[in-house]
Amino acid sequence: MHLLLSRCNTPESACVALPHGLAVCSTVRSPSKESDNEDALAILPVDHRRSVLAVADGVGGRTGGAEAAQITLEAIRKAVADAEEEEAALRIAILNGIEAAQHSVIDLGIGAATTLAAVEIAGDIIRPYHIGDSEIMVVGQRGRVRFQSISHSMVAYAVEAGMLCPDEAVHHKNRHIISNAVGLPEMRIEIGPAIRLNRRDTVLLATDGLFDNLYISEIVERIRKGPLEQTVASLTETALRRMLEPEQGQPSKPDDLSIIAFRPGA
């Protein structure tokens, strides 16, 4: 059963048993606003060994952010629903879905845009796709970060180049200036490497509402072990607490927050 959550103005969470693992998700509107939650998330089983996970974050400050996020995940859902058995066909479907979303969001004619982080699962192999600053991580049980996507922003590029440490980047005033999004004329899709998951690896997809309120080391410590439901609840609760009650020396930025965590063979 496909799960697609968008415009959720009350907290929503779900646990989805997939043939090849377990996915747990949560989406929460920013506690600082009354307008729509501009995040959306999707868990899309394709067949007995393939699925697609995705989160989207409508770009704040632009009209139609929530609509852009919803359109993008719906386009991907439609494209992957009829994907053929070959693994390459699913990859093509995801790319076609993103391209269809790009045209639909631009055709709104209101300057709407959204970020996107998606993961294609085929057995024990995953492949990440991302646009903007929603992020993807793969973490081993002992806390080794096997993969982390690089946000499409100058601050993230500075971290990757060694010019800025990750903890400093969380507090940087230009952290949220991104150079890539669905709906921008110059949109590009970054496709990551194929990654073979180990039995106890955890895959995390999240919008920047998570990464603006927890340090990477804190996220890794929470997702590397323990029940997934507890993991997602802990991340959500900590991020919301910091949004509402800023702590000295800790990151804090009210924002919509959406998380998907996946573990193979659960």
Phi, psi and omega in degrees: 000128178287141175238123177225117180246127177212156181052038181277106183266355166242151183303135178230142175214159180202153175238121186240117177278118177257158181301335185246011179163192182235135176240134177235136183225160178207140173221136185220134176287149175305133179290354184262004184221164178245353177284175184301146166299121183268002175273158171213154177218157181214139171238114192236090173295139179253310176203200188292347182225359185232142176210166173229133175245143181204145169232146179225146183229105178303131187293121179294151181085357177241143177295139172083022180299314180297320180294319180298318179296316180296315179301317184295314181288327177293322178295319177294318179303313181296320184290321184277343183301327182252019181298138180284175187294330183294140179300321181298329181294324178292320178299315179297320179298317179299313180296319178296321178298317179295318179296321177296318177298319179303313180294318182294319181292317178297321182294344174300329176071024183237010179077019181290154178202160178209149170276169179207136168229126183223151178228129173266127179247128175224098186066237179260014179251133173239159173220127181269151174225137175208155181217114179095216188243016162285141193240161178231135175226149169235121187234134177279167184299330180272004175096007178283127177278107182279334178201141171215125179292154179255116181300150180272075179210156180295326180294316179296322178295324178295322176296314181298326180278356180083012181273346184212137179276152184304321181293325176291324182298326181301328183262000186291136185294337181257016184304326189263011174274107184255156183250006187207134177195151171296127183110342174275141184303328184265018182309137174225150181258121176265121181255123181274182182283157170289132183235125176273119183282140169276165187305319186251017174292153174237131175258130181237131170238135181204151173280172187290352173299335175279309187287347175276349187235354174224144172288155180303319180298324178291320178296313181301315182298325182281327187266350187287340181202173180089164179301139183299320180301318179293322180299309182294320178298318180295316178298315181296313182296318180294315180298316180295321179298319180288329175297319185276325185227079182306137179251144180302126177082359180251149178293149179201121175204110178302132181193161170297151186221125176223137185224139164232129174241137182228140175227131182286149172065018183283000000 
